[in-house]
Amino acid sequence: MLLLHGFGEFWWSWRHQLTALTEAGFRAVAVDLRGYGDTDKPPRGYDGWTLAGDTNGLIRALGHTRATLIGHSDGGLVCWATATLHPRVVDRIIVIASPHPRALRRRVLRDKTQRARFLPLFLRNQIPRFGERQITRDDAAFVSDYFAERSSASWRAQPDYAHTVELNRSAMLIPNVAHCSLEYRRWAFRSQFRPDGARFMELMDQRLHLPVLALRGRDDPYILDHAMADSHRWAAHQMYRQVEDSGHFVHQEQPAAVTEYVLEFLRHEPEPTADGPRRPARKVRRGRSAVYSPVRFAARIRRSRSAPDGR
């Protein structure tokens, strides 16, 4: 099982799930995404194509041909992209506060509430150097505000919350992390006006036939219910659950509940059509296939004990 963190986080955000999945007999690996933590900080490669290629390469580098992917926020986007572009290496995916990219775009365009929650910060991040300065000034105080605005009051009252924010502020101050973390969002926006983005969204317009678990904190003010629920249009076997008393960081706010949902989902055998034909959600123009070269993940990889199935 490969665990992929979200914006403003690093591998440590999966601390609770790593322990629980290990105890349940799975091999779980949490990594820093490209540009975060101890990884390389290349100037390019924060597009959906390359990130999916990174994940495909990492699964094989860890000695497996298939894996289950779990992703939060931006890490969830990587899950959706890898499952679509490299279906043969993915058993199933679990996405947390991360709608299918087409579902999110659809809701941002049609739902004024989702648009108001999502777009302001997303657009501010597009301004070169301004976003980096905003994130890193005052010892990355932005991270404190980011977590406070999107998490539940019950978690903010716990010692774990203060410790989490402190560590994530330190991680954001690693040289070039702020810039790299924003490049994910800059590509997501700017590519909408370029051929590469149009082609990516066309290829993402396919209905996955592998199992999908979608989780959302019921009080998440950033990613709203309809955006997550709409993802079923691109996932034939989606299970969608909302977790009480939690916001955007549900896997850290309510780790026991998330672990229970994840283990329940993993106990069910994947659908036999996981590698079968996938029909488009609507008719799209097919582009030519692409080949990806995985970059080196000079990451802090935290591995649990091995399990033969590679999950």
C-alpha positions in Angstrom: 0.0 0.0 0.0 1.4 3.4 -1.0 0.2 6.4 1.0 0.4 9.9 -0.6 0.1 13.1 1.5 -1.6 16.3 0.5 -0.7 20.0 0.2 1.2 21.4 3.2 1.9 18.0 4.6 4.6 15.3 4.4 4.8 11.5 4.9 4.3 11.9 8.7 0.6 12.8 8.1 0.0 9.0 7.7 1.5 8.1 11.1 -1.8 6.7 12.5 -2.6 4.6 9.4 1.0 3.2 9.1 0.7 1.7 12.5 -2.8 0.4 12.0 -2.2 -1.1 8.6 1.0 -2.8 9.8 -0.8 -4.4 12.7 -3.5 -5.6 10.2 -0.8 -7.4 8.2 -0.3 -5.0 5.2 2.9 -3.6 3.9 2.4 0.2 4.0 4.8 2.8 2.6 4.3 6.5 3.1 6.5 8.8 1.0 7.1 12.5 0.5 5.7 13.6 -2.8 8.0 15.1 -5.5 9.3 18.4 -4.2 8.5 17.8 -0.6 10.7 16.8 2.4 13.9 15.0 1.4 12.9 14.4 -2.3 14.6 16.0 -5.2 13.3 19.5 -6.1 13.3 19.5 -9.9 12.0 22.7 -11.5 9.4 20.8 -13.5 7.3 17.6 -13.4 4.4 18.7 -11.2 1.8 17.8 -13.8 -0.6 14.9 -13.6 1.3 12.9 -16.2 4.6 12.9 -14.4 3.2 12.5 -10.9 1.4 9.3 -12.1 4.6 8.2 -13.7 6.5 8.8 -10.4 4.0 6.6 -8.6 4.1 3.8 -11.2 7.9 3.8 -11.0 7.9 3.8 -7.2 5.6 0.8 -7.0 8.0 -1.2 -9.2 11.1 0.2 -7.4 9.6 -1.2 -4.1 9.5 -4.7 -5.8 5.8 -5.0 -6.6 3.7 -5.0 -9.8 0.5 -3.8 -8.2 -0.5 -1.7 -5.2 -3.3 -0.1 -3.4 -3.0 3.7 -3.3 -4.2 6.0 -0.6 -4.1 9.8 -1.1 -5.2 12.9 0.7 -5.9 16.2 -1.2 -3.1 16.5 -3.9 -2.1 13.0 -3.1 -5.6 11.9 -4.0 -5.3 13.5 -7.4 -2.1 11.4 -8.0 -4.2 8.3 -7.1 -6.9 9.2 -9.6 -4.3 9.9 -12.3 -2.2 6.8 -11.7 -5.3 4.6 -11.7 -6.4 6.0 -15.0 -3.0 6.3 -16.8 -1.4 3.2 -15.3 -4.3 0.9 -14.5 -2.2 -2.3 -14.5 -0.3 -1.3 -11.4 -3.3 -0.3 -9.2 -5.5 -2.7 -7.3 -7.8 0.0 -5.8 -7.6 3.5 -4.5 -8.7 5.3 -1.4 -9.1 9.1 -1.7 -9.6 11.5 1.2 -10.9 15.0 0.6 -9.9 14.6 -3.1 -12.7 14.4 -5.7 -12.0 13.1 -9.2 -10.4 16.1 -11.0 -13.3 16.3 -13.5 -15.8 16.2 -10.7 -14.0 19.0 -8.9 -13.8 21.2 -12.0 -17.5 20.5 -12.7 -18.5 21.6 -9.2 -16.2 24.7 -9.2 -17.8 25.8 -12.4 -21.4 25.1 -11.5 -21.6 25.5 -7.7 -21.0 29.0 -6.4 -20.5 27.8 -2.8 -17.8 25.3 -3.9 -16.3 28.0 -6.1 -16.1 30.5 -3.2 -14.5 27.9 -0.9 -11.9 26.6 -3.4 -10.9 29.4 -5.8 -9.6 32.3 -3.7 -6.5 30.6 -2.3 -6.1 28.5 -5.4 -5.9 31.7 -7.6 -3.6 33.6 -5.2 -1.1 30.7 -5.5 -0.8 31.4 -9.2 1.2 34.6 -8.7 4.9 33.9 -9.1 6.9 34.4 -5.9 4.0 35.9 -4.1 2.7 32.5 -3.0 6.1 31.4 -1.8 6.6 34.5 0.3 3.1 34.2 1.7 3.7 30.6 2.7 7.2 31.0 4.3 7.0 34.4 6.0 6.9 34.4 9.8 8.3 30.9 10.0 5.5 29.5 7.8 2.7 31.0 9.8 0.5 30.3 6.8 0.6 26.6 7.6 -0.9 27.4 11.1 -3.7 29.4 9.4 -4.3 26.7 6.7 -4.8 24.0 9.3 -6.9 26.1 11.7 -9.3 27.1 8.9 -9.9 23.6 7.7 -9.8 21.4 10.8 -12.4 20.6 13.5 -12.5 22.4 16.8 -12.2 19.1 18.6 -8.8 18.3 17.0 -7.5 21.8 17.5 -8.1 21.4 21.2 -5.8 18.3 21.3 -2.0 18.3 21.9 -1.6 16.3 18.7 -2.9 19.2 16.7 -0.2 21.7 17.9 2.5 19.1 17.4 1.2 18.4 13.8 1.2 22.1 12.9 4.7 22.7 14.3 6.2 19.8 12.3 4.4 20.9 9.1 5.6 24.4 9.5 9.2 23.1 9.8 8.7 20.9 6.7 7.4 23.9 4.7 10.6 25.8 5.5 12.9 23.2 3.8 14.5 25.1 0.9 12.3 25.0 -2.3 9.4 23.1 -0.7 7.1 26.1 -0.8 7.8 26.6 -4.5 7.4 23.0 -5.4 4.2 22.5 -3.4 2.6 25.5 -5.3 3.7 24.1 -8.7 1.1 21.3 -8.3 -1.6 23.9 -8.2 -0.1 26.2 -10.8 -0.1 23.3 -13.3 -3.7 22.4 -12.4 -4.8 25.9 -13.2 -2.6 26.9 -16.1 -2.9 23.7 -18.0 -6.7 24.3 -18.4 -5.7 26.8 -21.1 -3.1 24.6 -22.8 -3.3 21.5 -25.0 -1.5 19.4 -22.4 -4.2 20.1 -19.8 -7.0 19.5 -22.3 -5.5 16.2 -23.2 -5.0 15.2 -19.6 -8.6 16.0 -18.8 -9.8 14.0 -21.8 -7.9 11.0 -20.7 -9.2 11.3 -17.2 -12.7 11.2 -18.6 -12.8 7.4 -18.3 -14.9 5.4 -15.8 -12.6 3.3 -13.6 -13.7 -0.2 -12.9 -11.5 -0.8 -9.9 -12.8 -0.3 -6.3 -12.7 3.2 -5.0 -13.2 4.4 -1.4 -13.9 8.1 -1.1 -13.8 9.7 2.4 -14.6 13.2 3.5 -14.8 15.0 6.8 -18.4 16.0 7.3 -17.3 19.5 8.4 -14.7 20.0 5.7 -15.2 23.7 4.6 -12.9 23.3 1.6 -14.1 20.3 -0.4 -17.8 20.0 -0.2 -20.1 17.0 -0.2 -21.3 17.2 -3.8 -17.8 17.4 -5.3 -16.9 14.1 -3.6 -20.2 12.4 -4.4 -20.1 13.4 -8.0 -16.9 11.3 -8.4 -19.0 8.2 -8.9 -19.5 9.3 -12.5 -15.9 8.3 -13.1 -15.8 5.3 -10.7 -18.1 2.4 -11.3 -17.4 0.9 -7.9 -17.2 3.8 -5.5 -18.0 3.7 -1.8 -18.4 7.2 -0.4 -18.4 7.8 3.4 -18.4 11.0 5.5 -16.7 11.0 8.9 -18.3 12.9 11.7 -16.6 15.7 13.7 -13.8 16.2 11.2 -12.7 18.7 8.6 -10.3 18.6 5.7 -7.6 16.5 7.5 -9.9 13.6 8.4 -7.2 11.0 8.5 -5.5 12.9 11.3 -8.5 14.3 13.0 -10.4 11.0 13.3 -7.8 8.3 12.6 -9.7 5.4 14.2 -12.7 6.0 12.1 -10.7 6.4 8.9 -8.7 3.2 9.7 -12.0 1.3 10.3 -13.4 2.4 6.9 -10.1 1.6 5.1 -9.8 -1.9 6.6 -13.4 -2.7 5.9 -12.8 -1.6 2.3 -9.6 -3.7 2.0 -11.3 -6.9 3.2 -13.5 -7.0 0.1 -11.8 -8.6 -2.9 -11.3 -6.3 -5.9 -13.8 -6.6 -8.7 -12.6 -9.0 -11.5 -13.0 -6.2 -14.0 -10.2 -4.1 -12.5 -8.0 -4.7 -15.5 -10.9 -5.0 -17.9 -12.2 -2.6 -20.5 -13.0 0.9 -19.2 -15.6 2.9 -21.0 -15.5 6.7 -21.1 -17.9 8.7 -19.0 -18.7 10.4 -22.3 -17.2 10.1 -25.8 -13.8 11.7 -26.0 -11.1 12.1 -28.6 -8.3 9.6 -27.8 -4.8 10.9 -27.7 -1.7 9.0 -28.4 -0.2 7.0 -25.5 2.6 8.4 -23.4 5.7 6.8 -21.8 6.9 8.0 -18.4 10.3 7.9 -16.9 10.1 7.9 -13.1 12.3 10.4 -11.3 14.3 9.3 -8.3 12.4 9.5 -5.0 15.2 10.5 -2.6 12.5 10.3 0.0 12.2 9.3 3.6 10.4 6.1 3.0 8.8 4.7 6.0 8.2 1.0 5.5 6.1 -1.4 7.6 6.7 -5.1 7.6 6.4 -6.9 4.3 3.3 -8.6 3.0 3.5 -10.7 -0.1 0.6 -9.1 -1.9 2.3 -5.7 -2.0 -0.7 -3.8 -0.6 
